[in-house]
Amino acid sequence: MEIRVLPDADAVVREAAVFIAGEAGSAVADRGRFIMAVSGGRTPWQMLRLLADEKVPWKGVHVVQVDERVAPACDPDRNLTHLRESLMKHAPLRPEQVYAMPVDEKDLESAARRYALTLREIAGSPPVLDLVHLGLGPDGHTASLVPGDPVLDVTDTDAAVTGVYQGRRRMTLTYPILNRSRTVLWLVTGSDKAGMLVRLRDGDLSIPASRVRRDHALVFADRAAAQRT
């Protein structure tokens, strides 16, 4: 795992946008497409807005969700709402290039299975994502893989549904697909993440984030988050 420390959160989002644009260009040149999974949160939404202005071969880009809250369409709790505002409104992505998690369906377990099938259709069998962007929670969670949830032990599917966390159930990618990805890009900002970033760096398996593969992992952290590393 490589950790790059940057002055502040603004520098993190700028560097991340430039890095992703470069990865997209290389993937499209080599394989004809770039499949990226994005997480929610203020920092990644800022990064996606900057990415929209980068030189990216958008026709070859496909965007999937790392996780999503079970909430009504257009609800501000939905990551998709902010994905549309930050990226889709500003980049020349066609609607069919963005694959939203179907969290508005009644049968969430069935919906998760269908999303796993969608991932196979666009990324192979088993699906391999080119880049997964992840965040790090103050409790050590990443995606919607939160401490104590049974979803942590799911190994037979690439998308699953969690219990209630911070007032919402969620749909999330699981460890198998995260660990097959070609690149894992972590964005970690803020002093409240400092302790967890050390545990992530050290591979402390008592936190969910550390169960994500480390050999293809790159962390962009601001000085506040990296103060103990």
Buried (B, 14 or more C-beta within 10 A) or exposed (E): BEBBBBEEBBBBBBBBBBBBBEBBBEBBEEEEBBBBBBBBBBBBBBBBBBBBEBEBBBEBBBBBBBBBBBBEEEEEBBBBBBBBEBBBEBBEBEEEBBBBBBBBBEEBEEBBBBBBBBBBEBBEEEBBBBBBBBBBBEEBBBBBBBEEBEBBEBEEBBBBBBEEBEEBBBBBBBBBBBBBBBBBBBBBBBBEBBBBBBBBBEEEEEBBBBBBBBEBBBBBBBBBBBBEB
